[in-house]
């Protein structure tokens, strides 16, 4: 394989010369960043559309958008750096090199929703009402954003020979992402690895989640239900997908992936919130 090729052999698809960046007036622009930015914008547009369709003003979303996006990026980077500290402790300036990847989506979600919460508290707006719309935009942004990992040749799983198995040139990926299981399948003279395309799994999961939430949103039983459904189903999918990945951020002491811990927490909190609010709604009736 050429170093810029990406192949899906079991469906007979090979993509040649897949770039990581493009140049404008001599300045290199990473596709990773462009895709993440596009996902954020599309998510905001969908959240704005949702509020309009329900007779609510979209203004609060745009008022908070800049702050929420900045907080999401800082949160995503901080989350990643904290749990991958050994990669950065000897070269602290590299913490700023986000064009090379290294954004953890849960950190971004925490940063964005914390900003929304602070905004709503100061402006006397309903946090849960606004969060329902934001939660609708998140799976769209995440489904698109995961393709940034595709162009970066990262966020893949262990060895696979499944229908969607993906081949990547060894020289195109980080050595630390090649697990022992993957190495055991690299034969003499083989210049590629064959892995689970977990970025694709998560993108597909988010698209399905988006369709469900979009169809359900006008039938919600209480404020915040779309938010909690998002957290439940995204957590469910992420718990499974994270178990396949080779670039897991491991929690100290517990020695299990941080994202699986957070995913499990989201599932539990969401179930409790949904059950409580539905029971409370029945009592009120």
N, C-alpha and C positions, 0 to 999 in steps of 0.2 A: 504493500500500500504506500501511496505517497503520503507525506507527513500531513497534508491538508485534506486528506480524504476521510470520509465517514461512511461506513457501510452497514446495511441491515441485511446480511446474507440470506436469512431464511425467508425473506419476502422478495429477494432478488433486486434490492435497491442499493445503489452505490452513488454517493454524492461526491463529486470531485472538486477539489480546490475550494473547500468551504472556508471562508476567511474568518479571522477573529476581529478584524478591524478594517476600516477604510480610511483613505486619506483625503483631506480637504485643504487645499492650499499648503500642502506639505505637513499638515498637522494630522497626526494619527488619532482617529476616533474609534473607541472600542464599541463593537456591536452590543456587548453585554450592557453597557450603560444606556445605549439608545433604546434597547428593548425594555429595560427596567423602567426608563422614563416614559416610554409609550404605554406600558402597562398601567403605570400610575395615572396617566392622563385619561385613559379609557375607563379606568375604575371610577375616577371622579365624575366623568361624564355620565356614566351609568347611574351612579348614586344621585346625581343632580336630576336625571330623568325620573328616577323613582320618586323623589320628593314632589316634583311637578305633577306626576301622574296621580299622586294621592292628595293633590290640592294644597301641598305645603310649599313654602318658599325655599328655593335652593340656595338663597344668599348665604346662610350660615356655612354651608359647605365650602363655598369659594372664599369666604372670609378667613376660614381656618386652613385652607388648602396648603398654602406655602409653609406655614408653621408645622403642619402635620407631616408634610413630605420630608422636611428637614429632620424632624424628630424621628421619623420612620427610618431614614437612612442612617442617622447617628445611632439609633437603637439597634438596627440590624448589624451595623459594624461593631458596636460595643459588645453585643451578645456574642458574636463570632470570636472577637479578639479575646474576651475574657476566658472562653473555654478552649481557645487554641493558643494560649499565652506563650507556649514554648516556641511557636513560629515567629513571634514578634519581639520577645524580650531582649534579644541581642541586636535588634535593628528597629528601634521604636519608630523611626520615620516611615517604615513600611506600613504602619497602621493606616496611613493616609492613602495608600495605593489601592483604592477600591476598584479602580479600572481592571485590576487583575482578579477580581472576584473576592469572595469572602464576606458575603452579606447573609445573615441568618434571618429567615423570614419571621420567626417568632419574635425576634428583637424588634423588627419593623412593625409588627402588629401591636406589640406593647407600646412602642413609642408613639404610634399614630393614635391609638385609643386613649392613651394618657393625655395627649394634647387635646383631643376632642373633649375629654372629661373636664379638663381645666377650663377650656373655652366655655363649655356649657354652664359650668359653675359660676363663672364671672358674668356671663350674659343672661343668666336665668333661663336658659333653654333646656329642653328635655334631652338629657344625654341618651337615654334609651331610644328615643324617637330618631335622633340623628344617627346613632350607632347602627340602627336597623338599615339605614340607607348605605352607610359606609361599609357595613358587613356584606351588602349585596355587591358592592364594587370590588371588594377584596379578591374573591375567587377569579374574577375576570383579570384583574391585574396580575395575580399569581399565575394563572394559566399561561398568560403571555410571558411574564417575567422568567419562567422556568426555561424558556428557549434561549435566554442569555447563557444559561449553563450549557446548553447544547453547543453554542458557538465557542464557549470557553473550554469545552471538553472536560467537564467536571460534573460533580453531583451524580455519578453513576453508581451502579451496584456491583455486586460480586459477579463471578463468572456465570454465564448463562448460555444455553443453547435453545432457548425458547423461541417462539415465533417472532418476537420483536427484538431478539438479541442484537446488540450493536457492537460493531468492530471499530476500534480506535487505534491509530498508530501509537506504539509505546512512546515514541519520541515526542508525541503531542500532549501527553498527560503528565501530571505531577507524579513523581516516583512514590511519594507518600500515599497516593490514592490507590496504588496497586497492592491489593491485599495478598496475603500468603495463598489464599484460595485461587486467586487469579493467576499468580505466578506458577502454581502447580500445573496449570493448563497451557503454559507457554512452552511449546516444543522448541527444539534446537533450530535456529535459523528463522523462527517466527518473529515478525516485526510488529505484531498487533496483539491487542487484548480483545476478548469478546465478553461483553458484560450486559447486565440489566440496564436499560435506559431509564433509570428511575426518574429523571427529569420529565420524561415523556409520561410515565405512569401518573406522576403528580399533576401534570398539566391536564391530562384526560380526566382525572378525578375532580379537579377544580371546575372543568367545563360541565361535567355532570352535576356538580354541586350548584353551579351558577344557574343552570336550567331549572333545577328543583326550587331554589330560593326565589327565582324570578316568577315562577308559576304560583308559588305559595304565598308570596308577600302580601297580597291583598286579602288573604284569608287568615292572617295571623290573629291570635286570640288575645294577645297582650303586647304592650310596648316592650321591645327587647327580644321578642321571640325569634325574629330573623337573626339577630346577633347570636343568640344561644344555639340556634340550629346550625349556623355557620361554624361556630366553635366546636360543636359536637361532631359534625360530619368531617370537617377538615382535620380535627384531632384524630378521628377514627382512621382516615386514610393515611395521615402522616405517621401514625404509630406503626402501621404495617410497612409503609414505604421506607421509613427511616431504618428499619431493621435490615433492609437489603443494602443500604449504602455503605461505601468503604471509607467515606470521609466524615464519619460521625464525630461529633463533639462529645467527649465522654465526661460525665460528672465525676468529680473527685469523690473518693470514698465508696460511693455506690457502684462505680465502675460500669455504668450503663449509659446509653446515649441520652444526653440532656433533652433532645427534642422528643424522645419517647416519654420522658417524665412530664414535660410540659403538655404533651398531647393527652396523656392520661389525666392530668389535672383539668384540662379543658373539657374532656368528656364528662368527668365526675361533676364539676361545677355546673355544666350545662344541663345535665340530667336533673340535678337538684333544683335548679332555677326553673326549668320548664315544668316539672311536676308540681313544685310549690305554687307557681303562678297560675297554672291551670286549675289546681284545687281551690286556690283563693278566688279565682274568677267564678267557679261553680258556687261557692259559698255566697258570693255577692249576688248572684242571680236568685 
